[in-house]
Amino acid sequence: MSSPRPHFLVLTFPFQGHIAPALRLARRLLAEAPDALVTFSTTEDAHRRMFPAKPCDGDGAKVATDEHDGRLEFLPFSDGTETGILPNMAFNAYLASFHAEGARTVAEILDALAARGRPVTRVVYTLLLPWAADVARDRGVPSALYWIQPVAVFIIYFHYFHGHGTIVAEHRHDPSFVVEFPGLEPLTIGDLPNFLTDAVDPSNIFHNVFNTSRDLMETLDKEGPKATVLVNTCQELERHALAAVGAIDVLPVGPVLPSGNVSGIFKQDDAEYMEWLDAKPENSVVYVAFGSLATMAREQVDELLLGLEESGRPYLCVIRKDIKVALADAEAEMLHERLKNGMVVEWCDQVQVLSHVAVGCFLTHCGWNSVLESVACGVPMVCVPGMSDQRMNAQLVVRDWRVGVRAQVDKGGVLRAAEVRRCIDEVMDNSEAAAEVRQMAGKWKQIVEEATGKGGSSDRNLMAFVDDGARSAV
Ligand SMILES: O=c1ccn([C@@H]2O[C@H](COP(=O)(O)OP(=O)(O)O[C@H]3O[C@H](CO)[C@@H](O)[C@H](O)[C@H]3O)[C@@H](O)[C@H]2O)c(=O)[nH]1
């Protein structure tokens, strides 16, 4: 009997910041393994948003694409809701439904693919769905966790649930208390993901993220020596942290960068902003974006735009539609009237923008995808971290790679106009310090290019993973 083709089922939570790196990895797997198949699977609602124009076929809204000779297929699973996740939805309840329905329908997908003669040989799952490993194990299919944040953050979660949790929990209300994790410089409680501090309390709106993180680490324990963790980083970016992961089989395979047409659940504005960028001098533009989840109050939008105007530099600022909707309509209109030097869009092709020669600085919330994209494009950053991994990510940018500065918010958590201006000057003016940041950004761009290029460290790790997948398919 001939052995089945290697077939990866890539599963992801329906956030843009999770879908993007998962889809990028899916395409990298197809490029590395010319005979492999990939089925990409997220929730039904996210799937509909990714393919608004495509008719769904009868058996479960399958969308095959022409990419990679049709070897990439999209097949959604259910999260038990009609609408998908909404901004005002109780996150704890959503995660419970996502788990129960997701586990049931992913099991059905595995069975259906096997029945179609395309059995899955490896499940790859991102954050917030530890149950995927259990579903795979029940069917005898090996799985790998794809960690889409820095390995430094993986270390924090891992050690939190393997001994460090008690001390963090005891001091979780003291942001300046110092904690040490293997392989990392000392950190304060304030640097840790809020899911391991505030969300420990059962009344917290993200308490189920804390529970799910614990389940994820237990899942790795259950897998034992077979546990594989792919990480969207490269060994050059996080050498010390990677040296401290010990017995776990951690494979840095990143940064995975975009390719292909479909990129996620948001649709970009007309490419008018590219023409606008074309008309600007080299390294003159400040690009501003806060990812796909962060919200902004009226006061913050005002301070931000004021600071950008006062910087005297041209700027391209993303203010998502849902943020605008949360402001009164009339006020959102006024946004445009007040702009002299800048352009506000609801969504853009961020990597295309960061790759443009006119862009000289990225004011970012430090989502890991944004950070990696900026490093890969050689653009210095002004860091305004918010929740989750973002404060740790900012540490890497400022302290470890020295490709940016960190902005300070006031006591009320507002980033003031004067601070916006100060930080932009710090990375864009003619000072020696600014020149050094720009030089470091150029250096890291090159390092990352080498790591992900043919024969680079991340490329070799991905090859090893693919070869392993091919072996387990035999
Ligand atoms: O106008 C825009 C704005 C953003 N993006 C893209 O959207 C993604 C945003 O991802 P990220 O920068 O990681 O931010 P979030 O959407 O906030 O991501 C969530 O998920 C990440 C991965 O787990 C975490 O690092 C973040 O903290 C978490 O908020 C990136 O690929 C951007 O290129 C665009 O294409 N156009």
PDBQT file of the ligand as one rigid body, heavy atoms in Angstrom, charges set to zero:
ROOT
HETATM    1  O1  LIG A 501      -3.969  48.415   8.856  1.00  0.00    +0.000 OA
HETATM    2  C1  LIG A 501      -3.476  47.335   9.215  1.00  0.00    +0.000 A 
HETATM    3  C2  LIG A 501      -3.196  47.004  10.564  1.00  0.00    +0.000 A 
HETATM    4  C3  LIG A 501      -2.665  45.769  10.843  1.00  0.00    +0.000 A 
HETATM    5  N1  LIG A 501      -2.415  44.878   9.848  1.00  0.00    +0.000 N 
HETATM    6  C4  LIG A 501      -1.893  43.531  10.144  1.00  0.00    +0.000 C 
HETATM    7  O2  LIG A 501      -2.566  42.965  11.253  1.00  0.00    +0.000 OA
HETATM    8  C5  LIG A 501      -1.690  42.141  11.988  1.00  0.00    +0.000 C 
HETATM    9  C6  LIG A 501      -1.772  42.573  13.440  1.00  0.00    +0.000 C 
HETATM   10  O3  LIG A 501      -1.085  41.657  14.258  1.00  0.00    +0.000 OA
HETATM   11  P1  LIG A 501      -0.309  42.112  15.572  1.00  0.00    +0.000 P 
HETATM   12  O4  LIG A 501       0.609  43.205  15.261  1.00  0.00    +0.000 OA
HETATM   13  O5  LIG A 501       0.332  40.894  16.156  1.00  0.00    +0.000 OA
HETATM   14  O6  LIG A 501      -1.408  42.722  16.500  1.00  0.00    +0.000 OA
HETATM   15  P2  LIG A 501      -2.819  42.151  17.100  1.00  0.00    +0.000 P 
HETATM   16  O7  LIG A 501      -3.812  42.097  16.036  1.00  0.00    +0.000 OA
HETATM   17  O8  LIG A 501      -3.107  43.013  18.262  1.00  0.00    +0.000 OA
HETATM   18  O9  LIG A 501      -2.391  40.671  17.592  1.00  0.00    +0.000 OA
HETATM   19  C7  LIG A 501      -2.745  39.867  18.702  1.00  0.00    +0.000 C 
HETATM   20  O10 LIG A 501      -2.045  38.637  18.480  1.00  0.00    +0.000 OA
HETATM   21  C8  LIG A 501      -0.611  38.728  18.467  1.00  0.00    +0.000 C 
HETATM   22  C9  LIG A 501      -0.080  37.314  18.225  1.00  0.00    +0.000 C 
HETATM   23  O11 LIG A 501      -0.446  36.451  19.262  1.00  0.00    +0.000 OA
HETATM   24  C10 LIG A 501      -0.081  39.287  19.778  1.00  0.00    +0.000 C 
HETATM   25  O12 LIG A 501       1.313  39.456  19.702  1.00  0.00    +0.000 OA
HETATM   26  C11 LIG A 501      -0.767  40.624  20.080  1.00  0.00    +0.000 C 
HETATM   27  O13 LIG A 501      -0.339  41.091  21.347  1.00  0.00    +0.000 OA
HETATM   28  C12 LIG A 501      -2.287  40.419  20.075  1.00  0.00    +0.000 C 
HETATM   29  O14 LIG A 501      -2.964  41.631  20.370  1.00  0.00    +0.000 OA
HETATM   30  C13 LIG A 501      -0.289  42.334  11.391  1.00  0.00    +0.000 C 
HETATM   31  O15 LIG A 501       0.040  41.207  10.613  1.00  0.00    +0.000 OA
HETATM   32  C14 LIG A 501      -0.429  43.564  10.511  1.00  0.00    +0.000 C 
HETATM   33  O16 LIG A 501       0.355  43.509   9.338  1.00  0.00    +0.000 OA
HETATM   34  C15 LIG A 501      -2.657  45.204   8.535  1.00  0.00    +0.000 A 
HETATM   35  O17 LIG A 501      -2.415  44.422   7.619  1.00  0.00    +0.000 OA
HETATM   36  N2  LIG A 501      -3.200  46.429   8.269  1.00  0.00    +0.000 N 
ENDROOT
TORSDOF 0
